[in-house]
Amino acid sequence: MIKVLVVDDSVVVRRLIVDALDAHPDIEVVGTAANGRIALTKIDQLRPDVITLDIEMPELDGLGTLRELRKKPGKLPVIMFSTLSVAGATATLEALAAGATDFVTKPANVGSIAESQGMIREQLIPKILSLSGKRPMAPVTPAAPRRLLAAAPRGGRISAIAVASSTGGPDALAKVLAGLPATLPVPVLVVQHMPPVFTKMFAERLDRSSALHVVEATDGMPVTPGTVYIAPGDRHLTVVGRGPSVTTRLTSGPPENSCRPAADVLFRTVAQVYGGSTLAVVLTGMGQDGKRGCEALRTAGAEVVAQDQASSVVWGMPGAVVGAGLAQAVLPLAEIAGYLTTRLATHSVAQPKVVLS
């Protein structure tokens, strides 16, 4: 059984979470707490595998509780509960930077208790299963690359970097981008699984901490070197060629891998526009989003880099890519920025091929 401690000052929300989790046969709610101070006294006694933590609470709020938790040895998985608002997004991103593992958003304007529980169950249970290590992960041993895939380019020119990330991704992305120079000669296109509002705040935060220009992508933006484009929440980010230039295109197509934005959608269009001159990076995250897109990229002759298991919060997305034999390099997070910088410094930049829309 996966033991969960639920921390929220609202009796109603605590009840919703407890009832939603108790319905799962592998999860046991071992305790609840109305604020962070109470929660800290219960942790040593209850020894939970995962904590759900509200942000706004009396006595000791979620951020304060998280900072106290991170002073302790080990890294107990902490899932923040946030409101879908600017204030909620700001606080959540601060919590992720302070060591929170992941987050979910509270139901808002939902018609019934059953619907609220359903939304919590849909968001929260997969994260608890993944973070506790109870869900089977992708194979650790890489499989042989499929014959239909192009040979590893690793010496070819690069004209664009495409990145996929999810659970643990905000911190991982911040570290990778912080290691890239302001003179980066290529654009960076990113799918990080986040809801609306959060992606805009996330882009602004990365823009302040990185030498690169980071923006939340809007429809029809020219794709230029040295700029990082974050896919907006609830929209797929794609790229199209128009004459000699490349621009972004946002779509509201159906979710893929239960995600919108989805890395597979971005990667497929990047493969069409940039082909073998793409360098794709798959960072920490649950699920398999990005795997099919990497198949298209490899078929086009592109290079794929995956974060290794030891440095990933969840080795779902990168593990799926590695297990399918799609990654030419599997690197610790701390080495990825250096690898990208070296690849770009030693090879001239290719021009994207034109795709008429």
Secondary structure, 3 states (H helix, E strand, C coil): CEEEEEECCCHHHHHHHHHHHHCCCCEEEEEEECCHHHHHHHHHHHCCCEEEEECCCCCCCHHHHHHHHCCCCCCCCEEEEECCCHHHHHHHHHHHHCCCCEEEECCCCCCCHHHHHHHHHHHHHHHHHHHCCCCCCCCCCCCCCCCCCCCCCCCCCCCEEEEEECCCHHHHHHHHHHCCCCCCCCCEEEEECCCCCHHHHHHHHHHHHCCCEEEECCCCCECCCCEEEECCCCCEEEEEEECCEEEEEEECCCCECCECCCHHHHHHHHHHHHHHHEEEEECCECCCCCHHHHHHHHHCCCEEEEECCCCCCCECHHHHHHHCCCCCEEECHHHHHHHHHHHHHHCCCCCCCCCCC
